[in-house]
Every structure is written in C-alpha cells, then in structure tokens.
Amino acid sequence: MAKQPPAGPRALGVRLRTAQGRSPASQRWLERQLNDPYVAAARAQGWRSRAAFKLIELDDRFHLLRPGSRVLDLGAAPGGWSQVAAQRGAVSVVGVDLLPVDPVSGASFLLGDFADPAMPGLLLERLGGKPDVVLSDMAPNTTGHGATDHIRIVALAERALDFAVTVLAPGGAFVAKVFQGGTEHAMLATMKRRFAAVRHAKPPASRKQSSELYVVATGFRT
C-alpha cells in the first residue's frame, strides 16, 4: 500500500521571490506545487501524478480495484490512475485520452476520443472483455465561474456515464469527477437505477480549496 503524505493543512514553506515573467495565477500554482505534500510524496514514491493518491484513497474506502479485474481509464493522461490500478492487481488496464500518455507498466493506452463510435470496440478488444471498473478523472478547463464550471464538468461526467453503462460488466463500478453542488438530478437518477449504490466522496488528496468531488457508483445492473 502506498505511504500516505501528511494529512491536514500545511504552512507555506516556499515562496518565490520573483515572478520571472509568470502571471499571478502561474505564480500561485507553482508555489502551491512546491509546498504540496502530495506532490512531494508522488515524486518520492514514483507515482505519475499527485492524482494517484485520490484513487488510492477512494479505493481504500470503497474497494473498487480487485485482483484480476479489468479497468478502463477515461481521460487517462498523465497516467496516474492507470498506474494505481495496475499496481493494485488489475489484470488488464487500458486508458484512452486525446493526449499521448507515456508508458505505464501493466497498462496500455489508446490515443483518441472515448466518444468516438469506434472506441468501445477497440477498448473492449484491448481489455480482453468488459471492464469491471470505469474511471474518469476528466475535468474541463475551468472558467472561474462556479455555475458554468459545474455545468461543464457534469456534462463531461454524463458522457462518461453513458459510455460506462454500455461497456461495464455486471456488478461493476464507475467513478467520475464532478464539482461541489453534487451530481445533476438526471444523471443521479440514471446512476441510482443502474447501480446498487451511489455515493459522493472528497478524498483527502483533493485540495481543500478545490470544489472537486467524486461520484462513486458500485454494483452495476445490466
């Protein structure tokens, strides 16, 4: 099991003296990265990104990744979630993204849009069967306007859900990122109809100031 970084707030340890041509937003982002214990832990433990800890924490709580399972990772770049799934015993892990992903041991990747009509067949062929888990850590570029960002990420999560219910194996699980404000009623209704349990969770690795939240659905009904 991966060693967890220290929980709770942490005082800012590194401040950049000069912006060196960076915008204020870039300056804040870089300072946050330099002082983020999850970034340091990911680097020390060999994880592709700090986001790996989010899936680790969700899996510790909901037991999503089981030895011998097949896992499909939508919007996989940079590959952290696929890396976690492979290291936690999945027999087959396939990711898809519009961006290329550097190789991850125990996983393979397709370059393209998961919404492409040809993609389900390609992914199932590569997986060797229906996935037991469909993961989506996708998020659109934020605008800073809460209502707009919420609508956009829910639309992306809905696309991922529509895809998941066409490919999941019976009893399977689905995880998707949304923003605080919860999941839209129509999407939530579909999930409650197609899954035995639907819950929202904010893993400790999600930054406290972030509005991100995850919806976790288990026990897929065909």
C-alpha positions as CSV (number, residue, x, y, z in Angstrom):
1,M,0.0,0.0,0.0
2,A,1.3,3.5,-0.8
3,K,2.5,5.5,2.0
4,Q,0.2,8.5,2.6
5,P,1.5,12.0,2.8
6,P,0.7,14.0,6.0
7,A,-2.9,15.0,6.2
8,G,-4.4,18.4,7.1
9,P,-3.3,21.9,6.3
10,R,0.3,22.8,5.9
11,A,2.0,26.1,6.3
12,L,3.5,27.6,3.1
13,G,7.2,26.7,3.2
14,V,8.5,28.0,-0.1
15,R,7.7,31.4,-1.6
16,L,9.0,32.6,-4.9
17,R,10.7,35.9,-4.7
18,T,10.3,37.0,-8.3
19,A,7.6,36.2,-10.9
20,Q,10.2,35.9,-13.7
21,G,7.6,36.7,-16.3
22,R,4.9,34.4,-14.8
23,S,1.4,35.6,-14.4
24,P,0.0,35.9,-10.8
25,A,-2.1,32.7,-11.4
26,S,1.0,30.8,-12.6
27,Q,3.0,32.1,-9.6
28,R,0.3,30.9,-7.2
29,W,0.2,27.5,-8.9
30,L,3.9,27.0,-8.8
31,E,4.1,28.0,-5.1
32,R,1.3,25.5,-4.4
33,Q,3.1,22.7,-6.2
34,L,6.3,23.4,-4.3
35,N,4.5,23.2,-1.0
36,D,2.1,20.4,-1.7
37,P,2.9,17.3,0.4
38,Y,1.1,15.1,-2.2
39,V,3.3,16.4,-5.0
40,A,6.4,15.6,-2.9
41,A,5.0,12.1,-2.0
42,A,4.1,11.3,-5.6
43,R,7.6,12.2,-6.7
44,A,9.2,10.2,-3.9
45,Q,7.0,7.1,-4.4
46,G,7.2,7.1,-8.2
47,W,3.6,8.0,-9.0
48,R,2.9,9.6,-12.3
49,S,1.0,12.5,-10.5
50,R,-0.4,13.6,-7.2
51,A,-3.9,12.5,-8.5
52,A,-2.8,8.9,-7.9
53,F,-3.5,9.4,-4.2
54,K,-7.1,10.4,-4.9
55,L,-7.7,7.0,-6.4
56,I,-5.8,5.2,-3.7
57,E,-7.9,6.9,-1.1
58,L,-11.2,6.2,-2.9
59,D,-10.1,2.6,-3.4
60,D,-9.2,2.2,0.3
61,R,-12.7,3.4,1.2
62,F,-14.8,1.7,-1.5
63,H,-12.7,-1.3,-2.5
64,L,-13.0,-0.7,-6.2
65,L,-9.9,-2.3,-7.6
66,R,-9.7,-6.1,-7.1
67,P,-7.0,-8.5,-8.2
68,G,-7.8,-9.9,-11.6
69,S,-10.2,-7.1,-12.6
70,R,-10.3,-5.2,-15.9
71,V,-10.1,-1.4,-15.6
72,L,-10.9,1.3,-18.2
73,D,-9.5,4.8,-17.5
74,L,-11.2,7.6,-19.5
75,G,-9.1,10.7,-20.0
76,A,-6.1,8.8,-18.7
77,A,-3.3,11.4,-19.1
78,P,-0.8,11.6,-17.5
79,G,-1.5,8.0,-16.4
80,G,-1.6,8.2,-12.6
81,W,-4.9,6.4,-12.2
82,S,-3.9,3.7,-14.6
83,Q,-0.7,3.2,-12.7
84,V,-2.6,2.8,-9.4
85,A,-5.0,0.3,-11.0
86,A,-2.1,-1.8,-12.4
87,Q,-0.2,-1.8,-9.1
88,R,-3.3,-2.8,-7.2
89,G,-3.7,-6.1,-9.1
90,A,-5.9,-5.3,-12.1
91,V,-5.2,-8.0,-14.8
92,S,-5.9,-5.5,-17.6
93,V,-5.8,-1.7,-17.6
94,V,-6.5,0.3,-20.7
95,G,-6.6,4.1,-20.8
96,V,-7.8,6.5,-23.5
97,D,-7.0,10.2,-24.0
98,L,-6.8,12.9,-26.6
99,L,-3.2,13.4,-25.4
100,P,-0.4,10.9,-25.6
101,V,0.5,9.1,-22.4
102,D,4.0,7.9,-21.5
103,P,4.2,4.1,-21.0
104,V,3.0,2.7,-17.6
105,S,3.9,-0.8,-16.5
106,G,0.9,-3.1,-16.6
107,A,-1.3,-0.7,-18.7
108,S,-1.8,0.3,-22.3
109,F,-3.2,3.4,-23.9
110,L,-5.2,4.4,-26.9
111,L,-4.9,7.9,-28.4
112,G,-8.4,9.3,-29.2
113,D,-11.8,10.4,-28.0
114,F,-13.7,7.9,-25.9
115,A,-16.9,9.2,-27.5
116,D,-15.8,8.1,-31.0
117,P,-18.3,5.4,-32.1
118,A,-15.4,3.0,-32.9
119,M,-13.8,3.4,-29.5
120,P,-15.9,1.0,-27.4
121,G,-15.0,-1.9,-29.6
122,L,-11.3,-1.0,-29.7
123,L,-11.2,-0.6,-25.9
124,L,-13.0,-3.9,-25.2
125,E,-10.7,-5.7,-27.6
126,R,-7.6,-4.3,-25.9
127,L,-9.1,-5.0,-22.4
128,G,-9.9,-8.6,-23.3
129,G,-13.5,-8.3,-22.1
130,K,-15.9,-6.0,-20.4
131,P,-14.4,-3.7,-17.7
132,D,-15.1,-4.3,-14.0
133,V,-14.3,-0.6,-13.3
134,V,-14.6,2.5,-15.4
135,L,-12.7,5.5,-14.1
136,S,-13.0,9.2,-15.2
137,D,-10.8,11.9,-13.6
138,M,-11.6,14.2,-16.5
139,A,-12.3,17.8,-16.0
140,P,-12.8,20.7,-18.5
141,N,-10.7,23.8,-18.3
142,T,-12.3,26.0,-15.6
143,T,-13.6,29.5,-16.2
144,G,-13.7,30.7,-12.6
145,H,-17.5,31.0,-12.8
146,G,-18.8,28.3,-10.5
147,A,-22.2,27.7,-12.2
148,T,-20.6,27.4,-15.6
149,D,-17.8,25.1,-14.4
150,H,-20.3,22.9,-12.7
151,I,-22.4,22.5,-15.8
152,R,-19.4,21.8,-18.0
153,I,-18.0,19.1,-15.7
154,V,-21.4,17.4,-15.2
155,A,-21.8,17.3,-18.9
156,L,-18.4,15.5,-19.2
157,A,-19.3,13.1,-16.4
158,E,-22.6,12.4,-18.1
159,R,-20.8,11.4,-21.3
160,A,-18.5,9.1,-19.2
161,L,-21.6,7.6,-17.5
162,D,-23.3,7.0,-20.9
163,F,-20.2,5.3,-22.1
164,A,-19.8,3.2,-18.9
165,V,-23.3,1.7,-18.9
166,T,-22.7,0.4,-22.4
167,V,-19.5,-1.5,-21.6
168,L,-19.5,-2.3,-17.8
169,A,-19.6,-5.9,-16.6
170,P,-22.4,-6.9,-14.3
171,G,-21.6,-5.8,-10.7
172,G,-19.0,-3.3,-12.0
173,A,-18.1,0.2,-10.6
174,F,-18.0,3.7,-12.1
175,V,-16.1,6.7,-10.7
176,A,-16.2,10.2,-12.1
177,K,-15.1,13.7,-11.0
178,V,-17.8,16.3,-10.5
179,F,-17.7,19.7,-8.7
180,Q,-19.4,20.6,-5.4
181,G,-23.0,21.1,-6.0
182,G,-23.3,17.4,-6.5
183,T,-24.5,15.5,-9.5
184,E,-27.3,16.7,-11.6
185,H,-30.7,15.0,-10.9
186,A,-31.0,13.3,-14.3
187,M,-27.5,11.8,-14.0
188,L,-28.1,10.8,-10.4
189,A,-31.4,9.2,-11.3
190,T,-29.7,7.2,-14.0
191,M,-27.0,6.0,-11.7
192,K,-29.4,5.0,-8.9
193,R,-31.4,3.0,-11.5
194,R,-28.3,1.3,-12.9
195,F,-26.2,0.8,-9.8
196,A,-26.8,-0.7,-6.4
197,A,-25.1,2.1,-4.5
198,V,-24.2,5.7,-5.4
199,R,-22.2,7.9,-3.2
200,H,-20.3,11.2,-3.3
201,A,-16.8,11.5,-1.7
202,K,-14.0,14.0,-1.4
203,P,-10.7,12.2,-0.9
204,P,-8.2,13.8,1.4
205,A,-5.8,14.3,-1.6
206,S,-8.3,16.7,-3.1
207,R,-7.1,20.2,-2.2
208,K,-9.3,21.7,0.5
209,Q,-9.9,24.8,-1.6
210,S,-10.9,22.8,-4.6
211,S,-14.5,22.3,-5.4
212,E,-13.9,18.8,-6.9
213,L,-15.9,15.9,-5.7
214,Y,-16.2,12.3,-6.9
215,V,-19.3,10.2,-7.5
216,V,-18.7,6.5,-6.9
217,A,-21.3,4.0,-8.2
218,T,-21.0,0.3,-7.4
219,G,-23.0,-2.8,-8.2
220,F,-23.8,-2.2,-11.9
221,R,-27.1,-3.6,-13.0
222,T,-27.4,-4.7,-16.6
